[in-house]
Amino acid sequence: KPYIDALVGGDSGYGYKPRAEPLLACANSLGLSITQITYVGDLAVDLTAGRAAGARVVLVRYGYSPQSVDALGADIVISCLGELVQQLPTAA
């Protein structure tokens, strides 16, 4: 099974982070509501983009962030992607 079902980049015509449009376009291409999406990032701008779109936001402690992401207010903060499935709430 492929690991990526949709990809929306900066050259897709929806603008750049922190705008909500790229995330909304991705959710739409998957046939999902934005509330069904979990956005994973490593920067404050990722949190801003996810919040603007209305998505759940997970930040990772590794990556390119010059600041600690723990205090930014993400829904979940993880140290490795292996923690992601364990930390996500189960679907209702």
Buried (B, 14 or more C-beta within 10 A) or exposed (E): EEEEEEEBEEEEEBEEBBBBBBBBBBBEEEEEEBEEBBBBBBBBEBBBBBBBBBBBBBBBBEEEBEEEBEEBEBBBBBEEEEBBEEEBEEEE
